[in-house]
């Protein structure tokens, strides 16, 4: 008995050591309000409730990471990342950081009853966390489960990164309570997943589409399967992130060999061809399947079963992306999308008999709402719903900014149904379904506006798309961080404060000046890129406006955010002010971006003036003829300015093959598309007017 008591005393002594006074007498130092404010700039996203009023300075190797006994994989990952940052403990610790979920048996991690109850009642409680001083030399990072613990660790890592490269590390005795406003935040197209998954997780983005999901070639009579990135899937899960495998759009299944192996499953007739997006210039016309055939459901079931066998807990299943329909009577009586949804849901029900925890999502058709009401009504409430490429369908013209509404989905979301949108505008294109142009966008204002609308509509997921194969961090790292910021804490920082924080974390030489630049350019870029851009150029809409001598209407379409003729000059003047700031930065990127945006405003101005004259002036006098010639010279000058600005920006990104070959990187091709859109618009309008109206 004496031996047992002795062992128990030793055990308690060991566990209580970290809570006793520091062995070397380290004393917390008070922080000034200014120092605390500057330290908060290292936090991205900004926590909802944060107080920094004291710190301890400890040499590297004197900080201990104390993980909860029995911790799970996500908690272990959190502790590992902290240890990698501050180094392994050498000698007696000056600071101890306790890491683990709330558990009654873990004495070191106990919160007060009040704080524990509040932690359990926060929004998105599975991701909520607390950081609180456990003593004058200890911090507690705790949560309801491993996800929250990981996010607590990410917050502390960001605070420590401010000084971690120095010989001594400044450890804040922080008091933080935090949770996300939007349940899922992330990207559905991004390059180099092995690099981007850790980058996204570091910003508390917790969703990413597994682009490398593949269907094994279909062979008749053989079992069907899938190929996924298992190692990266597990790494993402340890980082509190859902790296989501997906079942490709039903109209893309031909690429798996499905119709060669089972011709009876191919959609019948030319109306079964879904066609291409404008940006997809060549290739398959994407035939939809005969989704009502029992064999089709069996094959879908085998695919879903293989996901589940490989340890995947949820799969996104994509309905055909464009309007198309198999012409068999069985299909036309019900509808293509309804039968696809039924086949997927019924296949999932069969898989659930063996894998009860397995879940699916239905990704609705991208550019039509055809029979959405029936697909939703038939899908069980535990099946989550995703929507993409819907901004053209949802846009409601409204001042000062447009609204996005879809009454059917919005009603389901208001009733508690799980709905997500893939349309957060990270890129320059106004519509996700037309990503023709690759150009810079640094507008936190536009990202925040859309995320706020999704949150107001009670959507549970907010995702954006990156179409860059290379240079993605350079071009859309800012927009991605803006999604992370406002998907997590919608009403926290101002847009300027976010820009300053981003510049601080990215090592810019003058974060305050960058905040000034962002506050000038963000609203202008919102105006430019949200005004029917780029399809006004790539689809020839400006050309048609002039040819048809239609009067341009300010406040609509490609002049959406120009409410008076003075707005053109005002936006150009704003760009000039921003350029004076950006030209002082070492990195020319933001000056280049400013020139591109300015050139698009000037193009819009000259196009408006031309269209206004052609639609209202009979062009019968020498004065009106000369005015038109002057306007055309202005259009040509604006076109040259735009092309030059785009080329300068792209060249500064690094070497590029500007030869339009089949091996060209898509980031070059779509830059060339932007240049071609401008050149074609200018040439066609000039050719039309000179050939028809000049005497």
Legacy VTK file of the C-alpha trace (Angstrom):
# vtk DataFile Version 3.0
C-alpha trace
ASCII
DATASET POLYDATA
POINTS 695 float
0.000 0.000 0.000
2.845 2.416 0.895
4.397 1.766 -2.561
1.120 2.599 -4.279
0.776 5.883 -2.372
4.389 6.786 -3.127
3.820 6.200 -6.860
0.662 8.286 -6.756
2.457 11.190 -5.052
5.255 11.090 -7.646
2.708 11.087 -10.491
0.816 14.059 -9.079
4.096 15.910 -8.512
5.147 15.422 -12.115
1.835 16.679 -13.492
1.721 19.658 -11.174
5.266 20.878 -11.943
4.216 22.981 -14.961
1.646 24.841 -12.867
4.182 25.821 -10.189
6.224 29.060 -10.396
8.930 29.096 -13.121
12.196 27.655 -11.893
14.333 30.528 -13.189
12.064 33.318 -12.019
10.744 34.515 -15.393
8.326 37.381 -14.801
5.452 38.371 -17.116
5.867 41.769 -18.751
2.922 44.095 -19.330
2.077 45.003 -22.925
1.185 48.511 -23.994
-1.982 48.970 -25.997
0.108 49.848 -29.057
2.268 46.718 -28.767
-0.814 44.530 -28.315
-2.419 46.144 -31.371
0.663 45.485 -33.492
0.808 41.899 -32.250
-2.806 41.341 -33.306
-1.766 42.107 -36.877
-0.079 38.699 -36.922
-3.458 37.041 -36.433
-5.295 36.030 -39.582
-8.179 35.515 -39.206
-8.707 37.773 -36.222
-10.306 35.902 -33.287
-13.695 37.086 -32.098
-12.524 37.863 -28.565
-8.846 38.483 -27.895
-7.008 40.189 -25.049
-3.236 40.580 -25.043
-1.955 42.371 -21.968
1.097 40.343 -20.788
3.924 38.309 -22.251
6.855 36.135 -21.185
10.181 36.136 -22.993
11.701 32.657 -23.101
14.784 31.312 -24.902
14.170 28.696 -27.567
14.186 25.273 -25.964
12.667 26.529 -22.709
9.024 26.231 -23.827
7.287 22.926 -23.080
4.310 21.613 -25.057
2.251 19.411 -22.722
-0.253 17.264 -24.637
-3.317 15.749 -22.988
-2.849 12.046 -22.206
-4.805 9.965 -24.705
-4.946 12.796 -27.221
-6.312 12.025 -30.671
-4.615 12.590 -34.048
-5.816 16.194 -34.507
-4.660 17.192 -31.017
-1.333 15.487 -31.698
-0.986 17.478 -34.919
-1.646 20.697 -33.012
1.044 19.888 -30.457
3.461 18.818 -33.198
3.129 22.118 -35.065
3.721 24.109 -31.895
6.773 21.997 -31.068
8.184 22.431 -34.579
7.812 26.181 -34.168
9.390 26.659 -30.723
11.749 23.672 -30.704
12.045 20.697 -28.396
12.276 21.396 -24.674
15.815 21.531 -23.337
16.132 21.693 -19.571
13.518 23.119 -17.244
10.776 25.000 -19.092
10.112 28.656 -18.464
6.720 28.409 -20.157
4.364 25.448 -20.460
1.606 25.225 -23.054
-1.126 22.686 -22.273
-2.870 21.316 -25.364
-5.996 19.163 -25.396
-9.774 18.899 -25.440
-11.920 19.426 -22.363
-11.994 16.172 -20.426
-12.861 15.751 -16.723
-9.877 13.502 -16.046
-7.395 16.053 -17.434
-6.838 18.305 -14.448
-4.371 20.609 -16.189
-6.921 21.435 -18.859
-9.862 22.303 -16.644
-11.758 25.516 -17.357
-14.075 27.227 -14.936
-17.646 26.000 -15.156
-18.729 29.296 -16.708
-16.123 29.184 -19.474
-16.697 25.504 -20.143
-20.436 26.011 -20.526
-19.912 28.981 -22.821
-17.440 27.018 -24.944
-20.103 24.366 -25.397
-22.708 26.912 -26.497
-20.715 28.882 -29.106
-21.649 28.848 -32.821
-19.996 26.006 -34.724
-18.963 24.627 -31.349
-16.932 21.775 -32.859
-14.452 24.400 -34.117
-14.610 26.808 -31.162
-11.681 27.085 -28.776
-10.259 28.917 -25.789
-6.740 30.112 -25.030
-6.362 31.196 -21.411
-3.479 31.671 -18.970
-3.198 28.674 -16.634
-0.709 30.551 -14.440
1.887 33.307 -14.813
4.010 30.862 -16.830
1.490 28.618 -18.550
-1.128 28.745 -21.285
-4.060 26.407 -21.832
-5.261 25.676 -25.377
-8.514 23.764 -25.174
-11.751 23.089 -27.045
-14.749 20.795 -27.342
-12.915 18.522 -29.776
-9.730 18.159 -31.777
-10.691 20.658 -34.476
-10.962 23.464 -31.984
-7.682 22.459 -30.363
-5.979 22.623 -33.752
-7.373 26.109 -34.401
-6.195 27.234 -30.974
-2.715 26.003 -31.881
-2.828 27.829 -35.214
-3.748 31.060 -33.426
-0.878 30.696 -30.970
1.526 29.770 -33.787
0.647 33.021 -35.567
1.332 35.008 -32.406
4.649 33.232 -31.830
5.769 33.695 -35.440
6.328 37.372 -34.702
9.496 36.545 -32.763
10.163 32.852 -33.323
13.210 33.444 -35.534
14.952 35.295 -32.730
17.027 33.678 -29.962
14.216 34.308 -27.484
10.520 33.836 -28.154
7.848 36.229 -26.913
4.930 34.191 -25.573
1.710 36.141 -24.982
-0.348 35.257 -21.919
-3.355 35.615 -24.179
-7.009 35.328 -23.277
-8.923 34.316 -26.422
-12.361 32.868 -27.074
-13.052 32.135 -30.701
-15.291 30.370 -33.218
-16.052 30.597 -36.970
-19.090 32.413 -38.342
-19.321 30.182 -41.443
-19.059 26.444 -40.866
-17.007 25.560 -43.947
-14.588 27.868 -45.720
-12.243 27.027 -48.542
-11.500 26.470 -52.221
-12.775 24.124 -54.886
-10.019 24.609 -57.456
-6.430 25.208 -56.412
-3.025 24.052 -57.637
-0.344 21.872 -56.034
-2.478 20.444 -53.253
0.544 19.213 -51.289
1.517 22.872 -50.808
-1.931 24.428 -50.675
-3.565 22.105 -48.138
-1.105 23.108 -45.370
-1.296 26.760 -46.468
-5.093 26.764 -46.320
-5.146 24.943 -42.987
-2.754 27.543 -41.544
-5.464 30.170 -42.233
-8.203 27.990 -40.693
-9.717 27.275 -44.108
-11.247 23.846 -43.638
-12.483 22.750 -47.059
-10.756 21.865 -50.304
-11.891 19.839 -53.295
-9.625 16.878 -54.061
-9.022 17.721 -57.715
-6.982 14.556 -58.230
-9.930 12.254 -57.502
-10.066 9.775 -60.377
-12.412 7.042 -61.523
-10.710 3.833 -62.483
-11.319 2.925 -66.149
-14.696 1.243 -66.478
-14.641 -2.290 -67.894
-17.795 -4.244 -68.518
-18.458 -6.916 -65.951
-15.682 -5.765 -63.607
-16.055 -3.997 -60.278
-15.590 -0.249 -60.397
-13.378 1.830 -58.141
-11.809 5.209 -57.463
-8.315 6.584 -56.881
-7.797 9.255 -54.232
-4.862 10.993 -52.555
-5.008 8.922 -49.366
-1.933 10.375 -47.635
-2.940 13.978 -48.284
-6.520 13.186 -47.269
-5.302 11.940 -43.876
-2.920 14.882 -43.438
-5.766 17.305 -44.121
-7.967 15.509 -41.619
-5.265 15.871 -38.947
-5.206 19.591 -39.792
-8.962 19.887 -39.135
-9.628 20.177 -42.870
-12.018 18.338 -45.171
-10.080 17.495 -48.341
-13.170 16.374 -50.220
-13.098 13.648 -52.880
-15.799 14.033 -55.468
-17.758 12.091 -58.041
-17.335 14.094 -61.227
-20.208 15.777 -63.094
-22.472 13.093 -64.556
-21.977 14.553 -68.045
-18.208 13.955 -67.722
-18.469 10.209 -67.083
-17.659 9.332 -70.687
-13.997 10.097 -69.921
-13.952 7.083 -67.587
-14.916 4.761 -70.457
-18.429 4.289 -69.067
-20.230 4.549 -72.396
-17.716 2.392 -74.233
-18.167 -0.347 -71.653
-21.940 0.175 -71.306
-23.332 1.841 -74.465
-26.848 1.369 -73.112
-26.052 3.948 -70.408
-25.275 6.783 -72.858
-27.902 9.505 -73.039
-29.990 9.225 -76.196
-30.162 11.999 -78.816
-28.354 15.290 -79.370
-30.320 16.895 -76.553
-28.298 14.671 -74.231
-25.199 16.731 -75.118
-24.452 19.261 -72.406
-21.988 21.285 -74.536
-19.085 23.327 -73.209
-18.460 26.461 -71.246
-17.210 29.388 -73.277
-13.757 28.978 -71.749
-13.639 25.296 -72.771
-12.944 25.885 -76.437
-12.406 22.309 -77.625
-13.083 18.699 -76.712
-16.039 16.564 -75.733
-19.600 17.838 -75.869
-20.217 15.975 -72.595
-23.105 13.544 -73.035
-25.283 12.918 -69.985
-26.036 9.320 -68.899
-29.276 7.382 -68.876
-29.545 7.821 -65.125
-32.730 5.787 -64.743
-31.069 2.507 -65.762
-30.552 0.091 -62.812
-27.024 -0.641 -64.034
-26.135 3.033 -63.685
-27.146 3.052 -60.023
-25.139 -0.129 -59.445
-21.984 1.444 -60.879
-22.455 4.625 -58.828
-22.877 2.438 -55.757
-19.565 0.674 -56.471
-17.794 4.015 -56.778
-19.251 5.255 -53.487
-18.473 1.955 -51.782
-14.832 2.222 -52.829
-14.612 5.703 -51.329
-15.990 4.398 -48.046
-13.683 1.361 -47.985
-10.694 3.709 -48.299
-11.738 5.570 -45.157
-13.473 8.553 -46.771
-16.335 9.804 -44.610
-18.023 12.121 -47.144
-18.098 12.558 -50.930
-19.434 15.377 -53.078
-21.525 13.988 -55.957
-21.908 16.316 -58.921
-25.004 16.324 -61.091
-24.621 17.209 -64.772
-23.389 20.770 -64.945
-25.408 22.134 -67.874
-28.937 21.733 -69.244
-29.164 18.439 -71.139
-31.493 15.454 -71.075
-31.514 11.857 -72.193
-34.397 11.514 -74.653
-35.794 8.181 -73.479
-39.399 8.453 -72.304
-38.392 7.276 -68.817
-36.161 10.339 -68.493
-38.277 13.015 -70.147
-41.214 12.051 -67.918
-39.235 12.976 -64.788
-36.162 14.994 -65.729
-32.441 14.335 -66.091
-31.356 15.963 -62.845
-34.069 14.265 -60.810
-33.031 10.819 -62.060
-29.350 11.557 -61.433
-30.144 12.664 -57.891
-32.240 9.559 -57.281
-29.543 7.220 -58.567
-26.915 8.813 -56.316
-29.104 8.899 -53.205
-30.289 5.310 -53.671
-26.709 4.135 -54.216
-25.665 5.965 -51.033
-28.444 4.285 -49.051
-27.088 0.899 -50.071
-23.551 1.851 -49.082
-24.781 3.096 -45.686
-25.946 -0.412 -44.833
-22.266 -1.373 -44.520
-20.790 2.053 -43.708
-23.309 3.835 -41.449
-21.193 6.988 -41.002
-20.657 7.577 -44.728
-22.209 10.796 -46.075
-22.728 12.415 -49.466
-23.405 15.859 -50.849
-25.333 16.722 -53.997
-23.709 19.357 -56.172
-26.511 20.916 -58.226
-26.261 21.739 -61.904
-24.103 24.799 -62.314
-25.963 27.088 -64.712
-29.612 26.105 -64.464
-32.207 25.742 -61.729
-34.117 23.126 -63.732
-36.114 20.912 -61.320
-33.959 21.882 -58.374
-37.150 21.933 -56.331
-37.709 18.222 -56.930
-34.092 17.178 -56.411
-34.112 18.968 -53.059
-37.498 17.632 -52.012
-36.438 14.035 -52.695
-32.997 14.237 -51.067
-32.949 13.270 -47.361
-32.185 16.214 -45.038
-28.832 14.687 -44.021
-27.635 14.982 -47.638
-25.851 18.312 -47.924
-26.426 20.580 -50.929
-23.775 22.507 -52.878
-24.235 25.108 -55.588
-21.801 26.744 -58.029
-21.698 29.148 -60.972
-24.999 30.664 -59.926
-24.226 34.384 -59.702
-25.821 35.143 -63.075
-28.973 33.314 -61.941
-29.038 34.895 -58.503
-28.022 38.503 -59.186
-30.609 41.116 -58.258
-29.761 44.665 -59.361
-29.696 46.798 -56.246
-28.044 50.001 -55.077
-25.389 50.485 -53.897
-24.357 46.832 -54.431
-26.166 43.980 -56.119
-27.899 41.294 -54.092
-27.607 37.557 -54.641
-30.734 35.573 -53.936
-32.166 32.184 -54.864
-35.501 31.860 -53.037
-35.675 28.054 -53.144
-32.241 27.381 -51.671
-32.485 30.394 -49.372
-35.715 29.035 -47.915
-34.154 25.640 -47.297
-31.145 27.304 -45.667
-33.429 29.391 -43.434
-35.135 26.167 -42.354
-31.779 24.686 -41.340
-30.858 22.679 -44.429
-27.101 22.506 -45.057
-26.352 24.617 -48.165
-22.986 25.759 -49.549
-21.975 28.091 -52.371
-18.834 27.807 -54.491
-19.141 31.354 -55.858
-17.069 33.534 -53.512
-15.440 35.946 -56.027
-11.735 35.396 -55.432
-10.823 35.982 -59.072
-11.274 38.904 -61.433
-14.116 37.288 -63.370
-17.607 38.437 -62.458
-18.980 34.912 -62.971
-17.308 31.701 -61.845
-18.658 29.855 -64.887
-16.753 32.155 -67.281
-13.133 32.209 -66.051
-11.755 33.346 -69.408
-9.342 35.925 -68.074
-6.513 35.583 -65.587
-5.886 39.004 -64.147
-5.068 40.374 -60.691
-7.766 41.157 -58.141
-6.961 42.519 -54.704
-10.407 43.524 -53.478
-11.201 42.425 -49.950
-14.342 44.555 -50.245
-15.802 42.307 -52.936
-14.971 39.091 -51.075
-16.389 40.386 -47.813
-19.598 41.550 -49.477
-20.329 38.122 -50.941
-19.416 36.182 -47.795
-21.651 38.514 -45.779
-24.537 37.821 -48.142
-24.029 34.058 -47.819
-23.949 34.333 -44.037
-27.092 36.456 -44.088
-28.749 33.741 -46.198
-27.631 31.208 -43.544
-25.484 29.204 -45.949
-23.121 26.831 -44.188
-20.288 26.691 -46.717
-18.453 29.479 -48.593
-15.908 28.441 -51.220
-14.017 30.179 -53.998
-12.240 28.986 -57.133
-8.663 29.507 -58.299
-7.988 28.731 -61.944
-4.220 29.217 -61.775
-1.904 26.259 -62.347
1.076 28.401 -61.336
1.645 31.659 -59.460
-1.562 31.170 -57.485
-0.189 32.499 -54.201
1.220 35.564 -55.953
-2.050 36.373 -57.700
-4.810 35.267 -55.325
-3.114 34.780 -51.971
-4.713 38.023 -50.791
-8.229 37.008 -51.875
-7.827 33.583 -50.283
-6.773 35.214 -47.018
-9.788 37.547 -47.248
-12.086 34.526 -47.462
-10.313 33.041 -44.435
-10.711 36.303 -42.511
-14.368 37.033 -43.168
-15.550 33.443 -43.352
-14.260 33.128 -39.792
-14.979 36.547 -38.281
-17.338 38.520 -40.477
-17.696 41.585 -38.250
-14.191 41.717 -36.824
-11.656 43.792 -38.700
-12.317 46.636 -41.069
-11.212 46.020 -44.650
-8.251 48.336 -44.124
-7.173 46.587 -40.943
-7.338 43.251 -42.750
-5.108 44.583 -45.545
-2.596 45.879 -42.979
-2.583 42.512 -41.201
-2.095 40.644 -44.485
0.781 42.942 -45.441
2.347 42.447 -42.004
2.211 38.669 -42.219
3.583 38.763 -45.759
6.566 40.910 -44.839
5.696 44.049 -46.795
7.914 46.993 -45.942
5.062 49.412 -45.208
1.835 47.667 -44.123
0.104 50.965 -43.373
0.718 52.230 -46.905
-0.560 48.947 -48.306
-3.705 49.400 -46.226
-4.149 52.834 -47.798
-3.667 51.384 -51.297
-6.146 48.579 -50.608
-8.798 50.983 -49.356
-8.546 53.007 -52.568
-8.325 50.139 -55.043
-10.615 47.588 -53.388
-13.876 49.424 -54.177
-12.677 50.361 -57.693
-11.789 46.757 -58.494
-15.152 45.673 -57.108
-16.794 48.074 -59.552
-14.695 47.008 -62.540
-14.736 43.240 -62.092
-18.347 42.904 -60.970
-19.713 44.729 -64.027
-20.368 41.910 -66.523
-16.612 41.299 -66.669
-14.979 39.829 -68.732
-17.836 38.628 -70.928
-18.494 42.171 -72.133
-15.160 41.793 -73.964
-14.887 38.065 -74.607
-18.469 37.677 -75.831
-18.427 40.839 -77.956
-21.065 42.684 -75.940
-19.417 46.085 -76.384
-19.156 45.432 -80.118
-22.853 44.562 -80.335
-23.791 47.691 -78.370
-22.098 49.956 -80.913
-23.179 48.022 -83.998
-26.817 48.071 -82.932
-26.578 51.760 -81.981
-28.205 50.996 -78.659
-27.932 53.753 -76.113
-25.744 52.733 -73.156
-27.481 52.774 -69.798
-25.401 53.766 -66.812
-26.000 51.607 -63.772
-26.640 48.351 -65.636
-24.667 45.543 -67.256
-21.088 46.432 -68.121
-21.683 49.978 -66.835
-23.224 48.569 -63.653
-21.171 50.595 -61.189
-20.903 53.811 -63.195
-23.983 55.715 -62.118
-23.005 58.956 -63.838
-20.532 60.027 -66.514
-18.429 61.613 -63.763
-17.765 58.192 -62.217
-15.255 57.314 -64.928
-13.045 60.285 -64.120
-13.483 59.755 -60.390
-12.312 56.144 -60.628
-9.355 57.072 -62.814
-8.375 59.731 -60.267
-8.620 57.127 -57.481
-6.337 54.814 -59.452
-3.841 57.637 -59.865
-3.780 58.204 -56.105
-3.325 54.486 -55.504
-0.566 54.263 -58.109
1.405 56.984 -56.346
1.383 54.746 -53.241
2.055 51.438 -55.006
5.036 52.739 -56.967
6.878 53.128 -53.649
6.648 49.395 -52.898
9.647 47.204 -53.697
7.360 44.652 -55.342
5.948 46.085 -58.608
2.913 43.756 -58.483
0.447 46.217 -56.984
1.521 49.105 -59.211
1.071 46.790 -62.205
-2.359 45.791 -60.942
-3.354 49.422 -60.477
-2.412 50.195 -64.088
-4.518 47.269 -65.357
-7.597 48.336 -63.406
-7.121 51.967 -64.451
-6.892 50.917 -68.089
-10.183 49.006 -67.827
-11.885 52.072 -66.382
-10.525 54.167 -69.236
-11.662 51.557 -71.762
-15.150 51.609 -70.260
-15.176 55.409 -70.438
-14.192 55.574 -74.101
-16.630 52.800 -75.007
-19.432 54.594 -73.195
-18.675 57.878 -74.947
-18.556 56.184 -78.348
-21.793 54.275 -77.789
-23.529 57.386 -76.470
-22.554 59.427 -79.524
-23.361 56.705 -82.063
-26.770 56.063 -80.489
-27.812 59.741 -80.228
-25.956 61.596 -83.020
-26.986 61.200 -86.677
-23.317 61.894 -87.577
-24.355 64.254 -90.389
-22.049 67.179 -89.621
-18.304 67.688 -89.887
-18.197 68.470 -86.174
-19.851 65.203 -85.212
-17.592 63.287 -87.612
-14.510 64.837 -86.063
-15.830 64.123 -82.560
-16.272 60.468 -83.491
-12.738 60.307 -84.915
-11.427 61.779 -81.674
-13.377 59.217 -79.651
-11.977 56.393 -81.776
-8.443 57.638 -81.228
-9.192 57.648 -77.515
-10.468 54.055 -77.731
-7.324 52.913 -79.544
-5.143 54.658 -76.968
-7.066 53.050 -74.088
-6.731 49.651 -75.764
-2.980 50.018 -76.106
-2.727 51.112 -72.481
-4.688 48.052 -71.361
-2.651 45.567 -73.400
0.606 47.105 -72.257
-0.434 47.018 -68.597
-1.493 43.367 -68.792
1.757 42.313 -70.462
3.874 44.222 -67.944
2.088 42.577 -65.012
2.384 39.076 -66.461
6.054 39.531 -67.371
6.827 40.622 -63.820
5.342 37.340 -62.566
8.175 35.469 -64.263
9.158 33.899 -67.591
6.238 33.043 -69.840
5.887 31.401 -73.223
3.840 33.963 -75.125
3.708 31.754 -78.207
0.164 30.457 -78.537
1.177 26.797 -78.673
-0.725 23.765 -77.431
1.802 23.345 -74.616
1.279 26.835 -73.255
0.544 27.093 -69.556
-3.089 28.050 -68.988
-2.033 31.097 -66.968
-0.452 32.462 -70.152
-3.292 31.404 -72.461
-5.926 33.145 -70.402
-3.797 36.256 -70.098
-3.625 36.208 -73.889
-7.408 35.794 -73.921
-7.698 39.032 -71.965
-5.414 40.821 -74.402
-7.291 39.372 -77.356
-10.617 40.460 -75.868
-9.440 44.062 -75.756
-7.780 44.021 -79.174
-10.812 42.424 -80.832
-13.206 44.886 -79.207
-11.166 47.895 -80.336
-10.581 46.570 -83.870
-14.180 45.509 -84.544
-15.670 48.784 -83.317
-13.156 50.867 -85.250
-13.633 48.808 -88.405
-17.414 49.027 -88.165
-17.582 52.784 -87.577
-14.947 53.766 -90.149
-16.465 51.613 -92.839
-20.011 52.778 -92.310
-20.174 56.310 -90.940
-17.098 58.257 -92.060
-17.375 60.307 -95.236
LINES 1 696
695 0 1 2 3 4 5 6 7 8 9 10 11 12 13 14 15 16 17 18 19 20 21 22 23 24 25 26 27 28 29 30 31 32 33 34 35 36 37 38 39 40 41 42 43 44 45 46 47 48 49 50 51 52 53 54 55 56 57 58 59 60 61 62 63 64 65 66 67 68 69 70 71 72 73 74 75 76 77 78 79 80 81 82 83 84 85 86 87 88 89 90 91 92 93 94 95 96 97 98 99 100 101 102 103 104 105 106 107 108 109 110 111 112 113 114 115 116 117 118 119 120 121 122 123 124 125 126 127 128 129 130 131 132 133 134 135 136 137 138 139 140 141 142 143 144 145 146 147 148 149 150 151 152 153 154 155 156 157 158 159 160 161 162 163 164 165 166 167 168 169 170 171 172 173 174 175 176 177 178 179 180 181 182 183 184 185 186 187 188 189 190 191 192 193 194 195 196 197 198 199 200 201 202 203 204 205 206 207 208 209 210 211 212 213 214 215 216 217 218 219 220 221 222 223 224 225 226 227 228 229 230 231 232 233 234 235 236 237 238 239 240 241 242 243 244 245 246 247 248 249 250 251 252 253 254 255 256 257 258 259 260 261 262 263 264 265 266 267 268 269 270 271 272 273 274 275 276 277 278 279 280 281 282 283 284 285 286 287 288 289 290 291 292 293 294 295 296 297 298 299 300 301 302 303 304 305 306 307 308 309 310 311 312 313 314 315 316 317 318 319 320 321 322 323 324 325 326 327 328 329 330 331 332 333 334 335 336 337 338 339 340 341 342 343 344 345 346 347 348 349 350 351 352 353 354 355 356 357 358 359 360 361 362 363 364 365 366 367 368 369 370 371 372 373 374 375 376 377 378 379 380 381 382 383 384 385 386 387 388 389 390 391 392 393 394 395 396 397 398 399 400 401 402 403 404 405 406 407 408 409 410 411 412 413 414 415 416 417 418 419 420 421 422 423 424 425 426 427 428 429 430 431 432 433 434 435 436 437 438 439 440 441 442 443 444 445 446 447 448 449 450 451 452 453 454 455 456 457 458 459 460 461 462 463 464 465 466 467 468 469 470 471 472 473 474 475 476 477 478 479 480 481 482 483 484 485 486 487 488 489 490 491 492 493 494 495 496 497 498 499 500 501 502 503 504 505 506 507 508 509 510 511 512 513 514 515 516 517 518 519 520 521 522 523 524 525 526 527 528 529 530 531 532 533 534 535 536 537 538 539 540 541 542 543 544 545 546 547 548 549 550 551 552 553 554 555 556 557 558 559 560 561 562 563 564 565 566 567 568 569 570 571 572 573 574 575 576 577 578 579 580 581 582 583 584 585 586 587 588 589 590 591 592 593 594 595 596 597 598 599 600 601 602 603 604 605 606 607 608 609 610 611 612 613 614 615 616 617 618 619 620 621 622 623 624 625 626 627 628 629 630 631 632 633 634 635 636 637 638 639 640 641 642 643 644 645 646 647 648 649 650 651 652 653 654 655 656 657 658 659 660 661 662 663 664 665 666 667 668 669 670 671 672 673 674 675 676 677 678 679 680 681 682 683 684 685 686 687 688 689 690 691 692 693 694
